[in-house]
């Protein structure tokens, strides 16, 4: 009997983690090149770690190239965006509403906004709760509530985990300005992408970054991507390139796409250093991008771990067919690290495009969505979590200090924003954070058991090696 009880208490240990020796490796790029062509655009690293989209590029002789490009991406896929980040500006800013703040033992600093809304002929409560991990938002018909909730109960409507005794009202006239700045810190209209030129048979980082000459097909592709601009005194988004002293080359490729500024770090336009096999001047920029294009003129597989980088998480590989002709085609494959979720627009089958505005729109949408998807990978998600938590703490302190000062309470350290004790206020603290690396639970009736939605996409600062 005792033995049976002991058996019941035993638990199975999880299987040991697999090592590289436990996997059957994929063929190496050199093995593949020793076979008969055609070769795939992308080859997985020998021990995986990446996913691939777009593996079929076969075209029958009877295929009409006029029908290669997909339907307009506008009808199927939008640019990724953080809709929560703009909700405060859209629904609260400049309108009558109330802001509150508190601290939760588990959720950390909380900043809560609520507003009475009339939608159609129905009365609603619009609620936004900011925590260190995400922002919750919900719109709740008042008719669904048997009694009007207090502020703590309202917060529980969007996040059941809230465990505070009370919220404190924000009494600072400039609070909305601070809150909207926090909410929109995740929004970026500037993007930088690498462009790497891969010649036939090139299978190493040193070979890729060692290319200096641009073939007519590559020049044609760069002209398709955007405008060739001189870097000296360039006034647009520079993507970390030197526009004063010419230390990062004299020209680059730039495009304004849907009011978003895109700067390309083109490997052949970045400075070439004689005797430097690693070409660190080039890798310094492209290695710190998150997404890069690999342009192939001749069929040679690209392996995503060819380039050693902690930042590069996704590649869009483009291989040209019939370059510099009236029938230029581009084969496309996409690869990203395993912890990067899939991003649209989806590649067609076969993944071949005719050169034109439709493919240009598709490509830029794919690049921008790729960057947003990469932010959800573990490395960037942790960075965004730390940044958000630090910024929210700063916002909380600014709201508290200035609300206290409005009531005439608080010591010398509780100065108004931009005062001698404020250290430059929220905006200066915001810049600093971007440059660095319980009470009893309130029993709430089931009628309050609603959960809001939360979205969180981060931005990652530019890092130089």
C-alpha positions, 0 to 999 in steps of 0.5 A, a space after each residue: 500500500 505504501 509502495 503504491 502511494 510512493 509510485 503515485 507521488 513520482 513524476 516523470 522527468 522531462 527528456 534531456 535537451 537535444 544537442 547538435 549531435 542529436 540532430 540529422 544536419 541539413 546538407 551544407 551549402 558546399 554539398 548543395 553546390 556540388 549537385 546539379 542546378 537549379 539551387 534553392 534561393 535559401 538553404 537552412 543552416 545545418 542545425 536549423 533555427 530558421 523557417 523559410 517561406 517561398 520555395 517554389 519558383 518554377 515557371 512553365 513556358 506557357 505561364 503568362 508573366 502578366 499574371 505573376 504579381 499577386 492581387 493588390 496587397 492593399 486588399 489583403 494585407 496591411 502594414 503591421 501597426 500598434 493600434 493601441 499606441 494611437 488610441 489615446 490620441 484618437 479617443 482621449 486627447 483634447 476630450 473630457 476624460 480622467 487619468 489615474 495612477 497607482 502601484 500594483 504589487 504584481 503588475 507594477 506601476 499603473 496609469 489608467 485613463 477612462 472616458 464616458 462615450 456615446 456610441 450610436 445611442 448607447 452610453 459606454 465607458 472607454 478604458 485604457 490601463 497601462 502596465 509594465 507589460 502591455 496596454 489593455 483597452 476596452 469599450 464597455 456598454 454601461 447598460 451591461 453593468 447593474 451598478 456604476 463601478 468605481 475606478 478600481 472596479 473599472 480597472 478590473 474590467 480590462 484586467 482582472 489581475 489588478 490588485 490595488 486599494 485605490 487609484 490616485 487622480 492625476 491633477 497635472 494640466 500637462 498630463 495628457 502630453 506626457 501620456 500620449 508621449 509614452 503611448 506612442 514611443 513604440 511608433 516609428 516612421 523610420 526604417 533601415 534595411 541592409 542590402 547585400 550583394 551575393 555573387 555566384 559561389 559566394 558562401 561566406 560573410 567575408 565574400 559577401 561584404 568584400 563585393 565592391 563592384 555593382 553589376 548592371 542587374 544590381 544597379 537596376 535593382 537599387 534604382 527599383 528600390 529607391 532614389 540614389 541620394 548623396 549623403 553629404 548634408 542629407 536632410 531626411 532620415 539617415 539611418 545612422 549614416 554619416 551625412 557630415 564627414 563622409 565616413 560611411 560613404 558618399 551615397 546611399 539608397 533612400 525611399 519615402 514609402 507611405 510617409 515612412 522614411 526608409 534608408 538602405 545600408 547597401 553593402 557595396 556603397 559602404 566604405 571598403 577597407 583594403 586588408 580588412 577581410 571582415 570589412 567591419 565598416 560595412 558589417 557595423 551597419 548591416 550587422 546592426 540592422 534587423 532585416 536585410 535584402 540579399 540580392 542574387 544575380 546568379 543562382 547560389 543559395 544563401 544560408 542565413 547563418 552566413 552572417 554572424 549577427 545578434 540583430 539580423 533576424 530576417 532576410 528577404 532574398 531576391 534573385 533576378 531573371 532576365 535582368 535589364 530587359 523588358 521582362 525582368 522577373 524577381 524570384 523571392 524567398 523569405 527566411 527568419 529565425 524560429 522565434 519570429 512569427 510569420 508576417 505578411 503579405 504571403 508570397 504567391 505560388 510560384 513566388 515570382 514577380 514581374 518588376 513593377 509598382 505592385 512588386 515594389 509595394 509588396 516588397 516594402 510591405 514585407 520588409 516593414 512587417 518583417 521588422 515588426 515581427 522581429 520585435 516579437 522575437 525573444 531578444 527584442 521582446 525582452 528589450 522592449 519590456 525593460 524599456 517600457 517598464 522604465 518609461 512607465 515608472 518615469 511617467 508615474 513619477 512625473 504624474 505623481 510629483 506634478 499632481 502633488 505640486 498642483 495641490 501645494 504638497 510635496 517637498 523641494 524634490 517635488 518640482 514642476 516639470 522642467 523645474 530645478 528638481 525635475 531633471 528635465 521632466 518626462 521627455 528628458 527621462 524618456 530620452 535617457 531610458 531609450 539610450 540605456 539599456 500587496 493590498 487585499 484583493 477587491 472582491 468583484 461580482 462576476 458582472 465585472 469579469 471582462 478582459 480587454 485586449 492588449 497589443 505591444 510592439 516595441 522599437 529597438 534603438 540603433 546599436 553600433 559595434 
